[in-house]
Amino acid sequence: MALSLDGHAQGTATTATTVAATLTTSNSNDIIIAVVSTEKRATPSTISGISGASLTWKFRSRVVSNSVTRTNTIEMWWAVTASPLTAQTITATIAGGTPDASSMVVFGVTGCQTSQPWDNGCGPMTLALQSGTTPSFPNTSTVGANCFLIFANGSTINAVTGTPTGYTQIAVAAATGSVDYSETGVYYKVVSSAQSGVTVSGGGSVSTENSSIFDALTAGPTTGNNPAPCIDYSGGSAIATSTNSRTITVQAPTAGDTILIASYCEASGGGPSISGISASGLTFTLRKRSHGSSRGSLELWSAPAASPVSATTATISYSGTFDNTTVFTFTVSNATNPFDPNAGVPAVESNVATGTWTPSVSITTTDALGVVVAMEGMANPSTNGFGSPPTGFWLMENVPNNSGSDYCYSSFTAQAQSAALISHTVAWGASVPDSNGGEYLVDALTIALSTSGGGGSNPSPGFWMA
């Protein structure tokens, strides 16, 4: 049976810990997808589980756009049906406090391989944005020829990005809260040939915090190694002002993951470095520190997870009091040797107050299959300090902190790597304002190979952002 949409529904809720939609489908052996967005002030809400239709629901991906005042979370869950559904209520249960508003889109897809429904190309990819930007995923690829591509966007305003070129809208669910909004838009495209390096962009910019997911279902079978490791999970950003510590919630959905924490902090007297990171059952070690400028320090730390880690608090201690800090966490699916062994990575560059700066380093890697991550931090930029990602990279998250006596901005990006790199230049996509110095760090992550498919974990090599 050809891949096709088989029914959809939407639901909304205001100041409630559940949101539901009633779904009817026509065919057996569908893949049922639930996409849920929540809006909450200060700290994010997450989905603790999906229930309904006597199905076994599995987590697929999550991303959070986190600003100083509010957060937008979007999640994707899935299940397999044995028979058609008739007016079945699908309910998402929300954890982490009651959101101001939540919205939900559920739909069925006919024609997928039910044992391993997810294509091993590059999905799911996730993206968190603050405001005024069109969500865009560069370098999307699929292994299979026959795929059902999914683009989902959630926002904290009563407007989502709109339909990507060549896609069809499934539904838009809009909830009005007492303070803000939650809106979820889901779009799809059926393709009959393998995709390679395709950029998929939303239909327009979104004026406030918003989060997006790109993924692909396959008619299968999916075989072989993943040629382009993917982003699976996002949403772990945090900021702090005028203190010497910060907490962040870390997660590792699969045993054998490695949790990574990146931090940029600045202070007028010199940005303090991280003295240690503590979390129950985890041991963090420093991977690399870039601290060449007078104001800031950009660092990457890692901890292997022998077993799955669910919503664990990590405390980051600094060597002194900072003016501002930004923190981001993500997880790679390799606990034994998560970093490329070549001495050509990681690479760092520092700059000290030259007005504008285009960060650029040269890297060399040994392994063909992996993910290159590039991150920059700017101390007290006079204007927005993000710039744009390096060519071919997608944005994991921008983290602004303009709540203290000084400002700092950090940006975290990634690119799938399918060939070893030799003296390869990774340059930021545009110059950034450099009022008080900045740091740039590029590293290469080696992905543990897997062809296991299905389940709640990534069926292909990839890394998770927590």
C-alpha positions as CSV (number, residue, x, y, z in Angstrom):
1,M,0.0,0.0,0.0
2,A,1.3,3.4,-1.0
3,L,2.4,5.8,1.8
4,S,-0.5,8.2,2.6
5,L,-2.1,10.3,5.3
6,D,-4.9,8.3,7.1
7,G,-6.9,10.7,9.2
8,H,-5.9,13.5,11.6
9,A,-7.2,15.4,14.6
10,Q,-6.3,18.3,16.8
11,G,-6.8,19.4,20.4
12,T,-6.0,22.3,22.7
13,A,-5.9,23.0,26.4
14,T,-5.4,26.0,28.7
15,T,-3.7,25.8,32.1
16,A,-4.2,22.0,32.2
17,T,-1.8,19.0,32.6
18,T,-3.4,17.0,29.8
19,V,-4.3,17.8,26.2
20,A,-6.3,15.4,24.0
21,A,-7.6,14.8,20.4
22,T,-10.0,12.2,19.0
23,L,-8.8,10.3,16.0
24,T,-10.4,8.1,13.4
25,T,-8.5,6.2,10.7
26,S,-9.5,3.8,7.9
27,N,-6.6,1.3,7.6
28,S,-4.9,-1.4,9.7
29,N,-1.2,-1.3,10.5
30,D,-0.9,2.5,10.5
31,I,1.8,4.4,12.2
32,I,0.1,7.0,14.5
33,I,2.0,10.2,15.3
34,A,1.2,12.6,18.1
35,V,2.9,16.0,18.0
36,V,2.4,18.1,21.1
37,S,3.5,21.7,21.9
38,T,3.3,23.5,25.3
39,E,4.0,27.1,26.4
40,K,5.2,27.8,29.9
41,R,6.9,30.8,31.6
42,A,10.5,30.4,32.8
43,T,10.9,26.6,32.9
44,P,9.7,24.1,30.2
45,S,7.0,21.5,30.5
46,T,7.5,18.0,28.9
47,I,5.3,15.1,28.0
48,S,5.5,12.3,30.5
49,G,3.5,9.9,28.3
50,I,0.8,9.4,25.6
51,S,-2.2,7.1,26.2
52,G,-5.2,6.0,24.2
53,A,-6.6,3.5,21.7
54,S,-4.9,0.7,23.7
55,L,-1.7,1.4,21.9
56,T,1.9,1.2,23.0
57,W,3.3,4.7,22.7
58,K,7.0,5.4,22.2
59,F,8.9,8.7,22.5
60,R,10.6,9.9,19.3
61,S,12.0,13.4,19.8
62,R,11.7,16.6,21.9
63,V,13.0,20.2,21.4
64,V,12.6,23.2,23.6
65,S,13.1,26.9,22.7
66,N,14.1,28.5,25.9
67,S,14.2,32.3,26.5
68,V,14.6,34.4,29.6
69,T,10.8,34.7,30.0
70,R,9.1,31.7,28.5
71,T,9.7,28.3,26.8
72,N,8.1,26.4,23.9
73,T,8.4,22.6,23.9
74,I,7.4,20.4,21.0
75,E,7.5,16.6,21.1
76,M,6.8,13.7,18.8
77,W,5.5,10.3,20.0
78,W,4.4,7.3,17.9
79,A,2.5,4.0,18.0
80,V,1.5,1.1,15.6
81,T,-2.1,0.1,15.1
82,A,-3.4,-3.4,14.4
83,S,-6.8,-2.2,13.1
84,P,-8.5,1.0,12.1
85,L,-9.3,3.5,14.9
86,T,-12.8,4.8,15.5
87,A,-13.2,8.0,17.5
88,Q,-10.3,7.1,19.8
89,T,-9.2,9.7,22.3
90,I,-5.4,10.2,22.4
91,T,-4.2,12.0,25.5
92,A,-0.9,13.6,26.3
93,T,0.0,13.9,30.0
94,I,2.2,17.0,30.8
95,A,4.9,17.1,33.5
96,G,7.1,19.8,34.9
97,G,4.3,22.1,36.0
98,T,1.1,23.3,34.4
99,P,1.6,25.1,31.0
100,D,-0.2,28.2,30.2
101,A,-1.4,26.6,26.9
102,S,-0.9,23.4,25.0
103,S,-1.8,22.2,21.5
104,M,-1.8,18.8,19.8
105,V,-2.0,17.2,16.3
106,V,-2.4,13.5,15.9
107,F,-2.5,11.6,12.5
108,G,-2.2,8.2,10.9
109,V,0.2,7.2,8.1
110,T,-0.6,4.1,5.9
111,G,2.0,2.1,4.1
112,C,4.9,2.3,6.5
113,Q,7.1,-0.7,7.5
114,T,5.7,-1.3,11.0
115,S,8.7,-3.1,12.5
116,Q,11.2,-0.3,11.6
117,P,9.1,2.6,10.4
118,W,11.7,5.4,10.7
119,D,14.1,6.1,7.8
120,N,17.7,6.0,8.8
121,G,18.8,9.0,6.8
122,C,19.0,12.1,9.1
123,G,15.8,12.2,11.1
124,P,14.7,13.2,13.5
125,M,16.4,16.6,13.3
126,T,15.4,19.3,15.8
127,L,15.7,23.1,15.8
128,A,15.1,25.7,18.5
129,L,14.8,29.4,17.6
130,Q,14.1,32.5,19.6
131,S,12.2,34.9,17.3
132,G,12.1,36.5,13.9
133,T,13.6,33.6,12.0
134,T,12.2,31.1,9.5
135,P,12.9,27.5,10.8
136,S,15.1,25.6,8.2
137,F,16.7,22.2,8.1
138,P,19.7,22.0,5.7
139,N,21.1,18.7,4.4
140,T,18.0,16.5,5.0
141,S,18.5,13.0,3.5
142,T,16.8,9.7,3.4
143,V,18.1,6.2,2.8
144,G,14.8,4.8,1.5
145,A,13.2,5.9,-1.8
146,N,9.6,5.9,-0.5
147,C,9.3,8.1,2.5
148,F,6.7,10.2,4.3
149,L,8.5,13.4,5.3
150,I,7.2,15.3,8.4
151,F,7.9,18.9,9.3
152,A,6.4,20.1,12.7
153,N,6.6,23.6,14.2
154,G,5.4,24.8,17.6
155,S,5.3,28.4,18.8
156,T,4.3,30.6,21.8
157,I,2.3,32.9,19.6
158,N,-0.9,32.3,17.6
159,A,1.0,31.8,14.4
160,V,3.4,29.0,13.2
161,T,5.8,29.1,10.3
162,G,3.4,27.9,7.6
163,T,3.6,25.2,5.0
164,P,7.1,24.4,3.5
165,T,7.4,24.5,-0.3
166,G,6.1,21.3,-1.8
167,Y,4.5,20.1,1.5
168,T,0.8,19.8,2.5
169,Q,-0.6,20.9,5.8
170,I,-2.0,18.2,8.0
171,A,-3.4,20.5,10.7
172,V,-2.7,23.6,12.8
173,A,-3.9,23.5,16.5
174,A,-4.0,26.9,18.3
175,A,-4.6,27.4,22.0
176,T,-5.0,30.7,23.7
177,G,-3.7,30.8,27.3
178,S,-4.1,33.3,30.0
179,V,-0.8,34.9,29.2
180,D,0.6,33.4,25.9
181,Y,-0.3,31.0,23.2
182,S,0.5,27.5,22.1
183,E,0.3,26.6,18.4
184,T,1.3,23.4,16.6
185,G,1.5,23.1,12.8
186,V,2.3,19.8,11.1
187,Y,3.0,19.3,7.4
188,Y,4.0,16.4,5.2
189,K,5.4,15.4,1.8
190,V,5.5,11.9,0.2
191,V,8.6,11.2,-1.9
192,S,9.4,8.3,-4.2
193,S,13.2,8.8,-4.5
194,A,15.9,9.0,-1.9
195,Q,16.6,12.5,-0.7
196,S,20.1,13.9,-0.4
197,G,21.2,17.3,1.0
198,V,17.8,18.9,0.6
199,T,17.0,22.0,2.6
200,V,13.5,22.1,4.1
201,S,12.3,25.5,5.3
202,G,9.1,26.7,6.9
203,G,6.7,29.0,5.1
204,G,7.8,32.1,7.0
205,S,9.4,33.6,10.0
206,V,7.9,33.2,13.5
207,S,8.0,36.3,15.7
208,T,8.6,34.5,19.1
209,E,10.0,31.4,20.6
210,N,9.4,28.4,18.4
211,S,10.7,24.8,18.0
212,S,10.7,22.4,15.0
213,I,11.1,18.8,14.2
214,F,11.9,17.1,10.8
215,D,11.6,13.4,10.4
216,A,10.8,10.7,7.9
217,L,8.8,7.5,7.9
218,T,9.7,4.8,5.4
219,A,7.9,2.1,3.4
220,G,11.1,0.1,4.1
221,P,12.9,-2.0,4.4
222,T,15.7,0.2,5.8
223,T,19.1,-1.4,5.7
224,G,22.7,-0.5,6.1
225,N,24.4,2.2,8.2
226,N,23.1,5.7,8.5
227,P,25.1,7.9,6.1
228,A,24.1,11.0,7.9
229,P,23.8,10.8,11.7
230,C,21.0,12.9,13.1
231,I,19.7,15.1,15.8
232,D,17.2,13.4,18.0
233,Y,16.4,15.5,21.1
234,S,16.7,19.1,22.0
235,G,15.8,21.6,24.6
236,G,18.5,21.7,27.3
237,S,19.4,25.4,27.5
238,A,19.8,27.5,30.7
239,I,21.0,30.9,31.7
240,A,22.2,32.5,35.0
241,T,23.3,35.9,36.2
242,S,25.7,37.1,38.9
243,T,26.4,33.8,40.7
244,N,29.0,31.0,40.6
245,S,26.8,28.0,39.8
246,R,24.0,26.9,37.5
247,T,21.8,23.8,37.2
248,I,20.5,22.1,34.0
249,T,18.4,19.0,33.4
250,V,20.3,16.3,31.5
251,Q,18.9,13.2,30.0
252,A,20.1,10.0,28.2
253,P,17.3,8.1,26.6
254,T,19.5,5.0,25.8
255,A,22.1,3.0,27.8
256,G,25.5,3.7,26.3
257,D,24.9,7.4,25.6
258,T,27.3,10.1,26.4
259,I,25.9,13.3,27.9
260,L,27.6,16.6,26.9
261,I,27.3,20.0,28.5
262,A,28.6,23.2,26.8
263,S,28.9,26.5,28.7
264,Y,29.9,30.0,27.8
265,C,30.3,32.5,30.7
266,E,31.6,36.0,30.9
267,A,32.6,38.6,33.5
268,S,34.0,42.1,33.3
269,G,37.1,41.0,35.3
270,G,37.5,37.8,33.2
271,G,35.2,34.9,32.7
272,P,35.6,32.2,35.3
273,S,36.0,28.6,34.1
274,I,34.0,25.5,35.2
275,S,35.6,23.9,38.3
276,G,33.3,20.8,38.1
277,I,29.9,19.3,37.1
278,S,28.1,17.0,39.5
279,A,25.0,14.8,38.8
280,S,23.8,11.7,40.4
281,G,25.3,8.6,38.9
282,L,27.3,10.5,36.3
283,T,31.0,11.5,36.2
284,F,31.7,14.6,34.0
285,T,35.2,15.4,32.6
286,L,36.5,18.3,30.6
287,R,36.8,17.8,26.9
288,K,38.0,21.3,25.9
289,R,38.2,24.8,27.2
290,S,38.6,28.0,25.0
291,H,39.6,30.9,27.3
292,G,41.8,33.1,25.2
293,S,39.8,36.3,25.5
294,S,39.8,38.6,28.5
295,R,36.0,38.2,29.1
296,G,34.7,34.7,28.3
297,S,35.2,31.0,28.7
298,L,33.7,28.4,26.3
299,E,33.8,24.8,27.5
300,L,32.7,21.3,26.6
301,W,32.3,18.6,29.2
302,S,31.1,14.9,28.9
303,A,29.8,12.0,31.0
304,P,29.1,8.4,29.9
305,A,25.7,7.0,30.8
306,A,25.8,3.2,31.5
307,S,22.0,3.1,31.8
308,P,19.2,5.5,30.6
309,V,19.1,8.8,32.5
310,S,15.7,10.5,32.9
311,A,15.5,14.2,33.9
312,T,18.5,14.4,36.2
313,T,19.8,17.7,37.6
314,A,23.4,18.6,36.8
315,T,25.0,21.3,38.9
316,I,27.7,23.3,37.2
317,S,30.2,25.0,39.5
318,Y,32.4,27.9,38.3
319,S,35.7,29.1,39.7
320,G,34.3,32.5,40.4
321,T,31.3,34.8,40.1
322,F,30.2,35.5,36.5
323,D,28.2,38.3,35.1
324,N,26.2,36.0,32.8
325,T,26.4,32.4,31.6
326,T,24.6,30.3,29.0
327,V,24.5,26.5,29.1
328,F,23.4,23.8,26.6
329,T,23.3,20.0,26.8
330,F,23.0,17.2,24.2
331,T,23.7,13.5,24.1
332,V,25.6,11.4,21.6
333,S,24.9,7.6,21.1
334,N,28.4,6.4,22.0
335,A,29.6,6.1,25.6
336,T,32.9,4.3,24.9
337,N,34.6,6.6,22.4
338,P,32.3,9.6,21.7
339,F,35.0,11.9,20.2
340,D,36.9,11.5,17.0
341,P,40.5,10.4,17.9
342,N,42.3,12.7,15.5
343,A,44.5,15.4,17.1
344,G,42.9,17.8,14.6
345,V,39.9,18.1,16.8
346,P,38.7,19.9,18.9
347,A,39.8,23.2,17.5
348,V,39.3,26.6,19.1
349,E,39.7,30.3,18.3
350,S,39.5,33.4,20.5
351,N,39.0,37.0,19.7
352,V,39.4,40.1,21.8
353,A,37.2,43.1,21.0
354,T,37.8,43.9,17.3
355,G,34.3,45.2,16.6
356,T,33.2,42.3,14.4
357,W,34.5,38.8,14.0
358,T,34.0,35.8,11.8
359,P,35.1,32.7,13.7
360,S,37.0,30.1,11.7
361,V,39.1,27.1,12.4
362,S,40.5,24.2,10.4
363,I,39.8,20.6,11.6
364,T,40.9,17.1,10.6
365,T,39.0,13.9,11.5
366,T,39.8,10.2,11.3
367,D,36.4,8.7,11.3
368,A,34.0,9.0,8.3
369,L,30.8,8.7,10.2
370,G,30.0,11.3,12.8
371,V,28.7,14.8,13.6
372,V,30.6,18.0,13.7
373,V,29.5,20.5,16.3
374,A,30.4,24.2,16.1
375,M,29.6,26.6,19.0
376,E,30.4,30.3,19.6
377,G,30.0,32.6,22.6
378,M,30.2,36.4,22.6
379,A,30.7,38.7,25.6
380,N,28.5,41.7,25.8
381,P,27.8,42.2,22.1
382,S,26.4,45.5,21.1
383,T,23.6,43.8,19.1
384,N,22.4,40.3,18.6
385,G,25.4,38.1,18.9
386,F,24.2,35.0,17.0
387,G,25.2,35.6,13.4
388,S,24.4,32.5,11.3
389,P,25.6,28.9,11.4
390,P,28.5,27.7,9.2
391,T,27.5,26.6,5.7
392,G,25.7,23.3,5.8
393,F,25.2,23.3,9.5
394,W,21.8,23.4,11.2
395,L,21.1,25.4,14.3
396,M,20.6,23.4,17.5
397,E,19.9,26.4,19.7
398,N,20.6,30.0,20.2
399,V,20.9,30.9,23.9
400,P,20.7,34.7,24.8
401,N,21.4,36.1,28.2
402,N,20.8,39.8,28.5
403,S,19.4,39.9,32.0
404,G,22.5,41.0,33.9
405,S,24.9,43.9,34.0
406,D,26.5,42.5,30.8
407,Y,25.2,40.4,28.0
408,C,26.4,37.1,26.5
409,Y,25.1,35.1,23.5
410,S,25.8,31.5,22.6
411,S,25.0,29.6,19.5
412,F,25.2,25.8,19.0
413,T,25.2,24.2,15.6
414,A,25.8,20.7,14.0
415,Q,26.5,19.1,10.7
416,A,26.3,15.4,9.7
417,Q,29.7,14.0,8.6
418,S,29.9,11.1,6.1
419,A,33.5,11.3,5.1
420,A,36.8,12.0,7.0
421,L,37.8,15.7,6.9
422,I,41.3,16.9,6.1
423,S,42.3,20.5,6.9
424,H,38.6,21.3,6.6
425,T,37.7,25.0,7.3
426,V,34.6,25.5,9.5
427,A,33.8,29.2,9.4
428,W,30.8,30.9,11.0
429,G,28.2,31.9,8.4
430,A,28.4,35.6,9.1
431,S,30.4,38.0,11.2
432,V,29.2,38.6,14.8
433,P,29.5,41.8,16.9
434,D,32.6,41.6,19.1
435,S,32.3,44.3,21.7
436,N,34.2,42.4,24.4
437,G,35.7,39.3,23.0
438,G,34.4,35.9,21.9
439,E,35.3,32.2,21.8
440,Y,34.7,29.5,19.1
441,L,35.0,25.7,19.6
442,V,34.5,23.0,16.9
443,D,34.6,19.3,17.7
444,A,33.8,16.0,16.0
445,L,31.7,13.2,17.5
446,T,32.0,9.6,16.4
447,I,28.7,7.8,16.3
448,A,28.3,4.2,17.5
449,L,26.9,2.2,14.6
450,S,23.4,0.6,15.0
451,T,20.8,-0.9,12.6
452,S,18.4,-1.9,15.3
453,G,15.5,0.4,14.3
454,G,12.2,1.1,16.0
455,G,11.6,1.5,19.8
456,G,11.8,4.7,21.7
457,S,15.5,5.2,20.9
458,N,17.1,6.4,17.7
459,P,17.0,3.5,15.2
460,S,20.1,4.8,13.5
461,P,23.3,6.4,14.6
462,G,22.7,9.8,16.0
463,F,22.9,12.1,19.0
464,W,20.3,13.4,21.4
465,M,20.0,16.9,22.7
466,A,18.5,17.0,26.2
